[in-house]
Amino acid sequence: MPNTTNHTLYNCVQSLFDTLIDISEGYDLLLERADPTAGPYIADLATQHKTAVEKIDAIASAQGFELDRSGTLMSEVHKVAVKLRDMFSDIDRDALEAIAKGEENVIKRYDDAIECLSPTDELHDELIAQRDALRTAIVKIFEAV
């Protein structure tokens, strides 16, 4: 595979990877402050994202891609958003709609990464499975609100 192709693939997957790491850090704080009615939905998303990070990292590593696990500054933005929301409103069922809408942006990140990968790539199938599981979780949230 040409070096340019490897670099493009790496960037696509790293972008999704960063997003999942950043959101996971925000969810850690969100879980601490969440109302019991929202907590299970948030915990489900947090678990999905942490599991996704581990699986993506393992597959990429086996393929010779070492992904950066440090995330981006967006993790701090997510944490500030959680703190602000907590100051002005409860993190309860009413907050779930905003969370689900945010997760729809993650779906777009999955789509972008999947589009970069060959259908024969193991990571391609894994990302499709993760994206589909996330869609299911989003539907559950929208049904709950």
Solvent accessible surface area in square Angstrom, and as a share of the most:
residue,aa,sasa,rsa
1,M,158,0.71
2,P,89,0.56
3,N,128,0.66
4,T,104,0.61
5,T,54,0.31
6,N,47,0.24
7,H,115,0.51
8,T,67,0.39
9,L,17,0.09
10,Y,62,0.24
11,N,71,0.36
12,C,29,0.17
13,V,6,0.04
14,Q,19,0.08
15,S,42,0.27
16,L,1,0.00
17,F,0,0.00
18,D,25,0.13
19,T,22,0.13
20,L,0,0.00
21,I,16,0.08
22,D,4,0.02
23,I,19,0.09
24,S,10,0.06
25,E,59,0.26
26,G,4,0.03
27,Y,14,0.05
28,D,59,0.31
29,L,25,0.12
30,L,13,0.07
31,L,66,0.33
32,E,137,0.61
33,R,89,0.32
34,A,22,0.17
35,D,48,0.25
36,P,117,0.74
37,T,64,0.37
38,A,0,0.00
39,G,14,0.14
40,P,86,0.54
41,Y,55,0.21
42,I,0,0.00
43,A,38,0.29
44,D,62,0.32
45,L,1,0.00
46,A,4,0.03
47,T,83,0.48
48,Q,51,0.23
49,H,3,0.01
50,K,94,0.40
51,T,60,0.35
52,A,5,0.04
53,V,9,0.05
54,E,94,0.42
55,K,96,0.41
56,I,0,0.00
57,D,29,0.15
58,A,64,0.50
59,I,21,0.11
60,A,1,0.01
61,S,49,0.31
62,A,91,0.71
63,Q,71,0.32
64,G,63,0.61
65,F,45,0.19
66,E,125,0.56
67,L,15,0.08
68,D,73,0.38
69,R,110,0.40
70,S,84,0.54
71,G,15,0.14
72,T,61,0.35
73,L,150,0.74
74,M,97,0.43
75,S,8,0.05
76,E,88,0.39
77,V,79,0.46
78,H,55,0.25
79,K,54,0.23
80,V,81,0.47
81,A,56,0.43
82,V,13,0.08
83,K,89,0.38
84,L,87,0.43
85,R,82,0.30
86,D,51,0.26
87,M,136,0.61
88,F,162,0.67
89,S,49,0.32
90,D,96,0.50
91,I,2,0.01
92,D,33,0.17
93,R,91,0.33
94,D,111,0.57
95,A,3,0.03
96,L,0,0.00
97,E,73,0.33
98,A,55,0.43
99,I,23,0.12
100,A,0,0.00
101,K,107,0.45
102,G,34,0.32
103,E,2,0.01
104,E,74,0.33
105,N,88,0.45
106,V,2,0.01
107,I,17,0.09
108,K,125,0.53
109,R,102,0.37
110,Y,3,0.01
111,D,51,0.27
112,D,86,0.44
113,A,0,0.00
114,I,16,0.08
115,E,147,0.66
116,C,44,0.26
117,L,13,0.06
118,S,55,0.35
119,P,100,0.63
120,T,129,0.75
121,D,28,0.14
122,E,108,0.48
123,L,3,0.02
124,H,23,0.10
125,D,87,0.45
126,E,36,0.16
127,L,0,0.00
128,I,53,0.27
129,A,58,0.45
130,Q,21,0.09
131,R,38,0.14
132,D,60,0.31
133,A,43,0.33
134,L,3,0.02
135,R,103,0.37
136,T,74,0.43
137,A,5,0.04
138,I,10,0.05
139,V,81,0.47
140,K,113,0.48
141,I,2,0.01
142,F,72,0.30
143,E,133,0.60
144,A,24,0.18
145,V,76,0.44
